[in-house]
């Protein structure tokens, strides 16, 4: 099974082709990661085509698409979801949405209790907590100080995610900072191998977009 993996929930765009063999093993055939603050649509499509070429496959060879649903900023996140949905629709293959924070947490299997945070702008962070790889709280959005108070008394061993925001917490910092093609597919793996029909992609914005039309600002 060949899976196209996409994530635009963080400033670093991720695209890759992952092969799932024997319903268990996963092999990354190609991957591209690029830090960008604009032009998500153009950059993402170009990186996807590069991944297909490097993997030696065509679009028609793909069996499924996995897309990070966030949480993430409105503009970048919707580009990833729209692109993943467009590829899946054009090829007649399923598209599975996963929580982007879950794909970061999976990169730290040796950390029993983990906090994952990413940049939510407005001096806030998107966050979730995990115990033995299973999400226990979140995803949600809070200011770092509020989150610290919210988690007071919780046993958290380390923090991962956006380095600048992870440093705001008095915890050991792990290296995982963004989703990878491999962990995006691993989050979706149970549904992929069971041929579960996915529901509609639902972006995890967690709040209203920063940009609104003039007529909506007073609301």
N, C-alpha and C positions, 0 to 999 in steps of 0.2 A: 504494500500500500504506500503510495506517495502522497505526502501531505504538504501543502503550502502553508507556512506559518507566518503571521503578520502581527505586528504590534506597533501602535503609535500613541500609546498612553503616556509615554515619557518623552522628553526632548530627544531621545535617541531612537530613531526609527529602526525597527528590526524586521528582517524578511529572511526566509530560508526555506529550503526543501528538505524534508525529513522522511526517511524511508522506515516504515514499520514492518518488521519481518517476524513471522511466527507469532503474531499478536503480542509479542513481548519486547523483543529487541528493537531499539531505535538507532538509526544511523543518520547523522547529519550529512547530507549530500552537498549542501552549500549553505552559506549564510552571509548576509550583509548587515552591518550596523553602522548607522551614520547619525551624528549629532547635528540637528538642524532646528531652527526656530521658525522657518517659513518654507513655502514651496513644498509642503508635505506630499501633495498629490503627484507632482512631477518626480520628486526624489524617490518616493515609494515605488511607483510603477517601474522606473528605471532599474532600481535595485532588484525588484522581483524578476525582471527579464534577465538581468545578469545572473541571478541565482539559477534560473531555469537553464541557461546556457552552460554554466559551470557544472551543473548536475547532469548535463547531457540528456535532458528530457524536454518535452514540449508541453504546452498547456494541456493538450489532450491526454497526456500521460497521468495527470493529477487525478487522485481519487477523492480528495477532500480538502477543505480549507479550514484552518483554525485561526481565529482572530481574537486578540486581546480586547475585551470590552471595557477596559479601564479598571478602576476610576482614572480619569484623566481630563485635561482641559478640553473644552468643547470642540474647538476647531481641528486640532490635530487628531483627536479621537475619532471624530466622524469621518475623516479621510480614510483611516484604516478600516473602519467598519464598511464604508461604502465600497472601497476597493475590494475587500474580501467578498462582499455580497455580489459584486459585479462579476468577479471571476467565477464564483460558484454558479451563479445564474446562467452565465454564458456557456459553461461547460456541463451544466446539468448535474452537479455534484453537491453534496451537503456542505454547509458551512457551520462550524461549531464555535460558539463564543465562550471564552473563559475569562476569569478574573485575572487581570495582569499581575496583581499582587501575589496571587497563588503561584504564578510562574517564577516570580523572584524567590519566594520562600522555598520552592523545591530545590533551589541551588545550594541550600544549606541544610542537608539532611542530618548533619551531626549536631545541630543545635536543637535541643529539646523544646525550648520555649523561645519563640522568636517574634519580634516586632518588625514589621515592614512598613516603611514610610516613603512616600514620593511627593514631589512638589505639586501642591495644589494652588500655588500663587496666593495673592492676598494674605501673605504671611501665615498660610495654613498648610497642613499636610494631609494627604490621603493616607489612611493607615488600616492595618489589620494585624491581628495577633494569631499565632499558630502554636500548637502543641503537638509534637511528633508529626509535623507536616500537615496537620489538619487545622483548618481555619476555625478559631474559637470566637473571635469578635471581628466585626467589620464586614465589608469595607465601609469606612465612614470618613468624614472630613472634620478636622478640628485644628485650632491653633496649637502649636507644640506645648505651650504652658498648660493649656486646658487638657491636652492629651496626657501630659505627665500626671496631672491631678486625677484624671479619670482612671489611670492605670495604677495609681498608688495602692500598694498592698498586693498587687499582682506579681507573681514570680516570673520575671522575664530575664532570660539568660543573655540575649544579645539583640542587636538591631541591624537591619539590612535595608537597602534601598538607596535613595538619593544621598550621596555622601555628605553634602552640606547640611542636609536636614537630619540625617542620622546622628551627626555630631552634636545636635542640640540635646541629646538624651544621654544621661549618665550610665551608658551601657557599652559593653564591648561592641565594636563595629565589625560586621562581616563584609566580605568583598562583593557579594551579589548586589548589583545596583539597578539592573534593568532585566526584563524578561529575555530569554533566549529562544531561538527557534525550537530547540530540543525540549525545554521545559514547558513551552506553550503546548506542544503536542502531548507531553506527558500528562498535563492537567486534563486534556480532553481524551486521553487514551481509553478509559473504560467505555466511553460512549462510541469512540471510533471502532473499537474491536467488536463491540456488541451491535454495530450497525443501527444505533439509536437514531431515530429521526429527530434532528435538532429543532427547537422552537425558533421563533424570530430572534434576530440579534437585538439585544437590548443594551444600549450604551449606559455605563455607570457614570453619569455626570455628577450625581450626588448634590447638585445645586444648579441654579439658573446660570446660563452662559454669561460671560463677561460682556459680550457685545449684544445689545438689544436695539430694536428699532426705536426711533424717537417717540413714536406714539405709545410705546410700552414703558418708557422710562418712569413716568409718573406713577405707574402701577407698582 
